[in-house]
Amino acid sequence: MVKQTNANIGFEKDLWSSADKLRGHISASDYRKVAVGLIFLKYVSDAFDYRYQEILNANDYYEGDEEDLDSYTEKNVFFVPGNARWKFIAEKSHTLEIGVVLDDAMRAIEKQNPTLKNVLPINYSSPDLDKRVLGEVVDIFTNINMYDENEEKDLLGRAYEYFIEQFAAQEGKNGGEFYTPTSIVKTIVEILKPYKGRVYDPACGSGGMFVQSAKFIKKHSGNINNISIYGEESNADTWKMAKMNMAIRGLEADFGPHQANTFFNDLHPNLKAQYIMANPPFNISDWGADKLQDDVRWKFGTPPNSNANYAWIQHMIHHLAPGGKIGMVLANGSLSTTQSGEGEIRKKIIEADLIEGIVALPANLFYSVTIPACLWFISRDKKQKGKTVFIDARKMGELVDRKHRDFSDDDIKKIADTFEAFQNGELEDVKGFCAVVETADIEKHDYILTPGRYVGIEEQEDDGEPFEEKMERLTSELSEMFARSHELETEIKERLGGIGFEL
């Protein structure tokens, strides 16, 4: 039986069919804004409708409860005004006023929730947008159920990521800058266990790290109010999407008053967080290091302008509270690079006993990023002093389609349990999968952190066939293959000669 993964790819393709409707009418980048707004409206409306029926069916129902704001907020469900509910919108889909209807719906929601002021797209009545086509897109959304009470879906992020992949050839966008697949986020969250305290993501994208943190707390019967959420994002559209993502889940979050560049405009300069989780853009060059030469964050060395990876690492360490933990996604090159002083920075971080664990990830986990990636885990107060756990998860995961791989919940549990066993001093090395390594041994490997160096090669079971017999069998099979190859070569030459070509 194929294991269930966390990708759940399916509804994105339905949304993409709506892109086909709009293709040729508006630009790819404008379509994303149109689509994300509709996803937001449909999601909050579906969630509202579910809660609405739940209230009507309740044993203690009183007339009017279904329109009581508190009946929704107490369940972290977004209260949707009447003219923003999808049933009302769908009824207007084939009228020339559909654009105005959608804009009015956005305004009504902004009025209901002031934190979304100037965040929601209000451009559906633009004369550049064909209202007949827009109505057909609304029809497509009408047939997609976006809410499932049993499954927290980062719908905005997943849909946005899918569009990034489809439009990549036209726009040159890098999907990894915007969205981290759910299974990777779940892995980070299950290892860090953010029960309470300040949670920070300096490259928060659509806010997926916070979505999964909230789900983790709910799963373990914790109180979501025990964490404070802080984030920063440089892309204006993605910053708005993160604000929407928090709003639909009733999560309070401080993303600053606007989008900003984390390196040059740190919106949380005095923040010391208990948990930092991030998937910063990989291998960014020309990021402005020359203008930040004496920055207080570069405790372990000035990162080079050719690559921002070690700037991200040190920025996060700078914002880490005593006893705090970091989980981040980085390109594999960060594990072994020695260019432009990066190797020396890594050496100092290792010698400071901050690296708690490294996880090598499988290929093809991202929609549009093919660069091999890994997870870094950093801790201010490691349980296992002077030791680091290395996990090679490159063979884990299941193919969800021809190009994409994803972790199952069992995969995530195995990695998280391995990490916990290490922290408790109970982990035994498993060839080809995990190893506990002392800092002195990492030094012998020139401070390179590639897991494959330490976990070794998986031991193969003895098939019971004596070596001499196996070699005799294999050489016999090879001899037959060689003979057959000669026959094929002769046949090919004869056929080419028959049509006038000689080799």
Buried (B, 14 or more C-beta within 10 A) or exposed (E): EEEEBBBBBEBBEEBBEBBEBBEEBBBBEBBBBBBBBBBBBBBBBBBBBBBBEBBEEEEEEEEEBBEEEEBBEEBBBBBBBEBBBBEBBBEBBEEEEBBBBBBBBBBBBBEBBEEBEEBBBBBBBBEEBBBEBBBBBBBBBBEBEBBEEEEBBBBBBBBBBBBBBBBBEEBEBBBBBBBBBBBBBBBBBBBBBBBBBBBBBBBBBBBBBBBBBBBBBEEEEBEBEEBBBBBBBBBEBBBBBBBBBBBBBBBEBBBBEEBBEBBEEBBBEEBBBBBBBBBBBBBBEEBEBEEBEEBEBBEBBBBBBBBBBBBBBBBBBBBBBEEBBBBBBBBBBBBBBEEBBBBBBBBEBBBBBBBBBBBBBBEBBBBBBEBBBBBBBBBBEBEBEEBBBBBBBBEBBBBBEEEBBBBBBEBBBBBBEBBBBBBEEEBEBBEBBBBBBEBEBBEEEEBBBBBEBBBBEEEEEEEEEEEEEEEEEEEEEEEEEEEEEEEEEEEEEEEEEEEEEEE
